[in-house]
């Protein structure tokens, strides 16, 4: 019988601690800032949020130098608030969502935009556009629930590409958690990317990308030439 693989638990840093936060699942909500919805050619009506996912081992810590993803000529950045859960629950009310939150951080939802466009045109899933290796860089978690307002931004080689405010989210963090819990039971170790403001755009080989949210440690990654 072949040897059973010994797998390492994906985890992310916790600000001010030597401990790591183990990652169970990564969920992402789409189209949660009106200006981003418009730049993607859609109408920012307050419809129910929709979700997609990334594999847990797509997480990447700050300071990493990453290989440029294969099979794409349009790698795009999407800076996002990420919340980490330590509670368990299904069919939650918005008022109960806050008790689920362990901490929050800034993340980058890396997207192979050309593959996503092809998938949309053909009516196929987005998995290979969103859930590839190293596609979920996340900064250290700050304990507690995120603020309802605060600056969120992203730079590429020091040039500001995305700039917005958490208050501009169409769906609040509590509403996102409640909506997601109506589809699946949420559990400790789950991460939720909460959407990106306008300004998404391309990343080239050799560039450094830095995501920031006021009051949290930044996430910075560099792509190999």
N, C-alpha and C positions, 0 to 999 in steps of 0.2 A: 504494500500500500504506500503511495506517495506520502511524503511528510505534509501534515496539515499546516497551511500558512499561518504565521504569527503576524497579525496586522497591528499597526500603530493607530491609536485613536487620534483623529484630527482634533486640533485644539488651537485656541487663540489666546493671546496675552491678556492679562488683567492689569490695568494701570496700578502701580504701587505695590504689586504682589509678585511673589515668585511662583504662585500657583497659575495654572492654565485652565481656561474654560473649555470643557470637552464639547465638540460639535456633533449633534445628532442628525439634524436635517437643516437645509438652507432653503427658505422660501423667499420669493421676491414678488412684490406687487408692481404691476405695470401702470403707466399713465397716471401718476398721482400729483403732478404739477401741471397747471393749465397751460403755461407757455410751452412746456415740453410736449404736451399733447398736440398743440397746434403745430410745432415745428416738425412733428412726425406725420402731419397731414390728417389729423383727426379732430373731432369736435369734443371740447372738454366739458361735456355734460357730466353731472354727478351720477353716473351709472354705478352699479355694484362693482367693487374692485375685482380684478381678475389676477390670478397668480400663476407663476411658473416656478421652477426649482433648479437648483444647482447641486451637484454632489458634495457631500461634506468635505471630501479631501481636496476640493477646489480652493479652500482657504489658504491665504498667503499672508505672512506677517510683514510689518513695515521694515524697510531697509533691504529687501530682497532684490537681487538682479535676476530677471526672468528671461527665459528663451522666448523669442517672438512666436506667437501661436502659428501652427501650420494651417494650410488650406484657407487663407484669407488674405485679401489685399485691402480690407477695410476694417481694421481693428478700431473700435470706438470705446471711449471712456464714458461712464455714467456715475458721478459721485452720489452717494446716498447715505442717509442715516440708517444704521443697522441697530436693531434691538435684539438682545439675548434673553432667553426665557429660562426661569428656574422652576416654574410652576407647571402643573398639568391640568388640562381641562378641555371640554368640548362644549359647543353651543353656549359660549360665554356671553354675558351681557357686557356692554362697553364699560359699565361701572366696575366690573370685576377684573378688567384687563390689566390695570396697573399692578395688581398683586402678582401678576405672572412675570414681571420684568426683573431680571437680575442686573442688567446694565445696558449701556449703549455705546456705540462707536461710529466712526466714519468708515465707510467701505466704498469700493469701486466695483460696479457691475461691468466687467469687461464683456464686450459683445462683438462677435464676428458679424458685422452689419450686412455684409454681402450674403452670407449664408442665411441670415434671418430674412432678408428680402426675397431670396429664392424660395425659402420655405413658405413664406406668406403667399407668394404668387401661386405656388403649387398646392396650397392648402395642407401643408405638412407640418409636423411638430417643429418647435424651435430648439430642441435639445442640443444639437451640435453648434448652434449659434450662441448659446448661453452657458451650457454646462460643460465646458472643456477644461483642461488642466490649467491650474493657476488663475481661474477666471473670477475669483472672489477675494481680492486683497482686502484686509480689514485691519484697522489700527487697534491699539489696546482698548479694552473695555473700560469705561468709567462706570462705577457702581451707581445703581439707581435708574429711575425712569428719565428719559430725555426731556429737555425743555420743550414747551409748545412753540417757542420762537427762538431764532438765533441764526446767524449767518452760516451758510454752507457754500463752499466754493471748491474749485479744482484748477490747478495750473499744469501746464505742460512746458517743461524747460523754463519755468518762471513766468510764462505768459498766462494770464487769467483766461480760462476757457468757459468755465461755468461759475455762476454767481447767483445766489438766491437766498431765501429765508425759509426756515422750517414752517413758519406760519402760513406759507403759501401752499402747503399740502392740501389736496382736495379732501382726502380722507385722513383723519387723525390717527395717531398710533393706536389708541384704544379701539377705534372703529375698525382698523385693519386687523388687529388681533381677534376681535369679536367675529368679523366676517370670515377670517381664515379658519377659526375654530368651528364654524358651521360645516366645513368640508372635511376636516381631519381633526383628530384629537391632538392637541399640542402637548409637548412634553419638555422636561428639562433638557437643555442642550440645543434646543431649536433656535435658529437665527432667522430674522426677517429683515430683508432689504425693503425699504419703504418708498422707493421711487426717486426719480432724479429731476432736478430743475432743468431749464432750457440750456442749450449750449453744447450738447453732446457733439463729439467730433472725433477725427482720426488721431491715432497714435502711430508714429513711425519708429522704425528700428533705431535704437540708441537713445531714445528720449526718456526723460524722467517725468513721472506723473505724481502729483502730490494732491491729496484730498484733505479738506479741512472742514471742521464744524466747530464753531465757537465753544470753548470750554472743554474740548476733548483733544487727546493727542492725535496728530495727523497720521495719515497713511502715505508712505512714499515708496514707489517702486521704480526701477529702471529696467528698460528692455535691452537685451543684447543687440549688438550690431548685426 
